[in-house]
Amino acid sequence: MYDRLTGRRLPFLNKAPEEGLKVSALCGGRNGLYLEGSICGIPCLMESQKLLVNSDTSVTGFPSQVSQQGVLVAATLIDLKKEAISVRVLNLDHKPKTIDKGAVIATCEPVVDIVARPQEFSESLRLPSILENLEGLNEEQRTAVKELLQEFQNLFSTSDSDVGRCNMAQHRINTGNHPPIKQYPRRLPLATKEEAERLVKAMVDNGIIEESSGPWASPIVLVKKKDGSTRFCVDYRKLNEITIKDSYPLPRIDDTLDALNGSQWFSTLDLKSGYWQVEIQPEDKEKTAFTTGQGLWQFKVMPFGLCNAPATFERLMETVLRGLTSEACLVYLDDIIIVGRTFQEHLNNIRKVFQRLQKANLKLSPKKCRFFRKEVSYLGHIISADGVKTDPEKTKAVVDWPRPETVHDLRSFLGLCTYYRRFVRNFSAIAGPLHKLTKARSNFN
């Protein structure tokens, strides 16, 4: 197909497949069309209808990936009785887009049959866990929720290997002209080394890492989690020191919480291994290389520990949800909260968010998603129609914190307390004496 926005050709990531009929736009205007988060209908014309003469309708088989310019074409059923067809195009950027008249952006294929979706839920969706705690909904509302989840069930990850690959961004590691950094592996106990090799094999099998032959290398660190499992980490501190920093800001948590006022319904979404759904730019993959002492490996996706990873991910999520944030949802990294004043508004908002995530090829973790709640935990706070309050689990950590013995311990404690300073009157005066102890030559006795 072709678009009508201005006068320059806009390159797309995908070319029309050979088996589909090309479709072209009927007009190409000189002035850009401003779409920010909205959809525009563009009149188009098919290259030929000779293969579809006996078809009453046709479905346009549009590429699922978004172009580098942030333009997405929607899949649509069309009526071949009309000479011109309308194609829906979404601009995910905040700038006007231009496409030449006659530029191919999609294809058209015949529809053999249209079959209704089955009403049974996939076993992999684990319906009971997703719909738990919905006792506050009536039967009609529960049915509407089930139908929504059925429609978007492929949005939910079914296993650790079922991780999405976003088609809208790649992470860049800009080290300028600095020479490669090579660090030798740290010595690991035999049991720990075997665990490291097991985790490496799992990441290879899941397409997270691949063998590397580059000059870069960072050491690994294995961290025990509360549940006894092991978190595989790479010590990228040396790499981060030479990386040019991305200044894209994270949202202020207090501003995010204030924006939730007036909502009655809440749902929280969590992406499945969110960072691993973002690819690394091909030329920067070798910079993520690490070694366990048994080979050299590099990440194909964005690993934890890179200094610019939060900025890349926040920029991506705000692009994906542009036009919905502050009205339908809020996002902080991979934590999304969807709001609504009524059940129907909330249902519609969830659908809009699902559509955006699906188009970006992102996957959700069903175990960490909560739907249609009157009260949810979000960013360490309890959110409800009554407002925002502290999370008892987090405040318990403050109460049970052991007496600080070092400046590092004290700074950690003050950091946790500062997170809730908005709930403590005269917080600065109360915390003042403790802040003085963080200065050099302070006496803890």
N, C-alpha and C positions, 0 to 999 in steps of 0.2 A: 504494500500500500504506500500511499504518499500522504504527506501532511501539508497544511496550508499556512504555516505560521509566518515565516518571512521570506528571505531570499537565499540564504546559504544552505548548502547541503549539511544535514545533521547525520553523522555516521552512527550506525547501530551496531551492537555487538553481534547480532545474529543476522544471517542472510536467509532469505526465503528458501525453504526446502524445494528441491527440484520437483517433487511429486505434487505440490500444491499450485493452484492458479494464482498468479500475481494480481494484486489489487492496487490501483493507483488513485491518488487524490484528484479531484476535479479542479481544485483551485489552490493557489499558493500566494498568500497575501504578502505585502511588503511590511506590514506592521506586525510586531510580535504579539502573541496572545498570552495574557497573564493568567496562570492557572492555579497558583499555589494551593496544592492539596485538593484540587477539584478535577472534574472530568469534562472534556470537550468533545462534542460530536463533530466528526469531520466527514464531509461528503466524498465518497470514493467511487471508483469504477473498476470492475474486474478486467483483467487482460483479455480473457476469452470465456465464453459460457458454453462452448461446444461440448465440453465433457459433462456438463450439468444440465443438459436440455430436459431430461426427464425428472429432474429433482425440483421439488417445490421449495425446499429450503436448503441452506448450506451453513455449516459452521466454520467460522474463520479460525484456522489453526495458528494462532499467534505465538511467537516465541515467548517463553516465560521469563526470560531475563530482561532486566532493565538496562537501557543503554547507559553509557558513561555520563550522558547529559541528564540523566534522571527522568526519562520519558518511558512510560509503560503503556502498552496497547492491550485492551481487554478482549478476551475471547467472547464472541457474540454469534448468535443465530441470525441469519439474514434472509430476506425475502427476495428471491431471484426474479420475481415478477416486475420488480422495479429496476429501472436502468441504473440508477444511482443507489448506492448503499451507504449507510452511516456507520462509521467506525469510531469507537470510543477510545480516547487517548487521555492519559493522566500525566500531568506534569508534577513530579515530586520535588522539584527545585523551586526556589523563590524567584528565579529569573525567567523572563519570557523565552520561549524556545522557537527556533526557526527550522522548517523542513522544506526542501524544494518541492514544487509541484512535480509529481512523477517519481518521487523517491520511494522505492519499495520498502515497506516496513512490516509486511505480513503476507499471509497466503490464505486462499479459500479452498476448502475441500468439501466433497459431497457428504451428506449424512445418510447412512444406510438405514438406521433406526434409532429412535430415541427411547431409551428404557428408563423407567422411574427408578430412583435409588431404592434399595431395599431398606426396610424400616428396622431390621435387626442391626444391633450394634456389633462392630467387630470385637472379637475376644481380646485383641491386643489393646483396645481402648480401656479395658478394665472399668467398665461403667460404674460399679458400686463405689470405687474409690473416688472417682471424679464427682459423683453426685451425692457424696456423703454430706450430712448436715444441711439438707434442703427441706427439713421438716416444716419450715415456715412458709413454703410455697403450696398453693392449692394444686389440684390435679391438672388443671389447664396450664398453669405456669410450668409445672414439672414437664409436661409434654412438650411445651415450647423449648425448654432448655435441652431436652433430649434430642429434639429435631435439630437444634443448632449444633450440638456437639457431634451428631451424626454427620451433618453436612461438612464439618471441618475436622473429622477424626484423623485425617492424614497430617494435621498440624501437630499432633501429639506424638512425641517420641515413644517408641515401643521397646527400646533396649538401649544399652550403653553405646552400641554401634550405630544406632539410628540418630545421627546428629546432622542437622541441616547444614547447608553451605550457602551462605548469603551471596546473592548475585549483584549487590549494590555497592560494595566497598572492598578494598584490600588494604591491609596494614603495611605501612612503609616504615623502614628503619633507616633514617637519614644520618649517616655517620660522616658526611662530608668527605674530606680527603684523608681521613685518619687511616693508618695501616691496620690490617686485621689484628685482632687480639686473640691470642692462643693461651689457654690455661690448661694445666694438666689435671687429670682426674684426681679426686681425693680418695684416699684409701678407705674402703668400706669393709666392715665385718662380713664374714662369709654369708651369714643369714640375710643380712641387709643387701648384699650384692645379688643374691639369688632373687630377692624380692624386686630389686631394680631391673633385673633382666626379664622377669615376668611382666612387669609393667611396660617395659619397652616393647616386648612382643605384642602385648595387647594393643598398644598405640599403633604399631605397624599394621596389625590385622584390621584395625578400625580406620586406617587411612589418615591418621593424625600426623605421623612422622614418616620419614624416608631416609635412606642412607645418604650421607653427605661426603663430598670429596673436596670441600673448600678449605681455606686456611684458618677459619674461625673455630673456636672451641671454648665452651664454658663448662664449669663443673656442675654436677647435680647435687641436690640435697633432698633427702627423704624425711618427711615430717609425719609423725604419728597424729592421727585425728582422734577426736574424743571417742568415736565408736570403735577404735582399735585398728581401723584400716590405715593404709599408707597413702599420703599425698606425694606425688612425684613433682619435684620442683627443680628448676634450673637457676643457678646463681648468676643473674645477668647484671650484677652491680658494675662490673668493669665495662660492659657494653653500654649500659645506661649512662655512664659518665661521659662517653664520647658521642652519644646520640643527641642530635639537635632536638630540643623539646618542642612539642606541639602545645600551643597555648589555648586550645579549645577548652572552654570551662565546663566543669560539672555544675549542675543546678544547685542552688542553695537549698539545703534540706528544709530550713524554716519556711522559705518561700513556697516550696513544694507542698508542705503540710497546710499552709494557710490557704492554698488554692482549692483544698478539698471541702471547704465550708459550704454548707447548703445541700450536700449530697445525702441521699437516703439509702442507696444500694451501692455495694462495693464488691469488686472481684479483683484478685491479685494473680498475676501471671509471672512465671519464672521460666526463662529460656533454658533449654537443655544444653549444659556446657557452653554457655553463651559465647565466650571468647573463641572456642573451637569451631564456631560457625562462621568465622571471618578468616578468609585466606590471607596468606602473606604474599606480598608482591614477589614474583619469581626471582628477581635479581637480589632480593634481601633474604631469601630463605637460608642461605648459607651462614648468615650472621646469627641465626638462632641455634647453630650447631652445638651439640653437647656430646660428652663421652662418659661412659660408665667404666671405661677400661676395656670394654669389649666392642670396639667399633665406634664409628662417628656417625651421629644421626642429626637430622635437621627437621624443624617443624614445617609442615605444609600449611598449618593454620596458626592463628595468633595464640601464643602461649601466655601463661600467667608470668608476671615478673617484669615485663617490658614496660619502661617508664611511660611510653605514649599509648599503651593499650587502652587505658580508661578513656582517653580523649577520642581515640578512633571509634571505640564502641559507643560512646555517648553521641558522637556526631552521626553515626550510622542509625541509631535508634530514633533520634530526633528527625532524621530525614525520612525514615520509614513511616513515622507517625505524624509527619507534618500536616497541619490542618486539623488534627484531632486533639492534640495536646491542649490542656487547660479546659477544654469543653467536654471531651469524652474520656480522656485518660491523662495520666502523668507518667513519666518514665525517668528512672534514675538507674543508669547502666542497664543491667538485665532484669531489673525489677519494675514491673508495670502494674499500675493500679487503674482500674476502669471504674467510673462512677456513673451515677444516674439518679435523677430525682424521683422517677417512677420505675416500676418494673419494666414496662415496655420501652422506655427510654434507655434503661440499662441494657436490655436485651439488644436493642439496635446498636448501642455503642460497642458492645462486645463483638457483634457481627462486623462492624467497621474495622475494629482492631484486628480481628481474625483475618479479614480480607487483606489488610496491609502486610501482616506477617507472612501470610501464605504467598503473596506475590513476591516477597523478598526471599522466599525459600528458607525461612527460619522455623525452628522446631521448639515446642514447649515441653517442659517436664511435667507430666500429668500429676505426679506425686506432690509437686510443690505449688500447684494451682488451686485456688479457692474461688468458688463461684457463688454469686448471689447471696452475699452475707450482709447482715446489718452491722457487723463489727469485724474488722480484720486487723492483723498485725502487718505494719508496713514501715520499713526503715527504722525499726526499733521503737515504734510507737503504736498505740492502739487507736484505730480510726473508727469513728461511728458518727451517726447523725447528731450526736450530742457534742461532737468536737474531737479534739486530739488530747490524749493523755499518755503518760509513760507506760512502757511495757513492764509489768511486774517482774518478769524474768531478768530484764536488764537492770532494774533498780536493785534487785536482790544481789546482783554481782557487785554493786557499789557497797551495799551493806556488809557483804561477806568478804570484801577485799582485805587481805592481810596487811598488817602494818608495814609501810614502805621502809626498806632498809638502805636503798640507794637512790640516787637522783633519777636513774632510769625508772625504777619502780614508781617513784612519786610522779614523774611525768606521765606514765601510763595511767595512773589513777586519776590525775587531773584531766587527762584527755577524755576518759569515760565520763567524768562528772560534767565537763564542759558541754558534752553532747546534750545534756538535759538542763542547761543553764536557764532556758526560757521558763522553766517551771519552778525556779528557785529565786525568791525575792532577795535582792541585794547579793547576788551570787559573787560578784567581783570582790565585795568587801569580805565575804566569808572565806573565799579562796585565796585572798591576798597573802596571808601568812604562809600558806603552803607554796605559793609561787616564789616567795622570797627564799625558801629552802632549796629551790632549783638552781640558785646562783652558785657560783664557785665558792669553795671553802665553807659551805653550809654544814652545820653540826646537827646530826639527826638524834643525838643522845639527850 
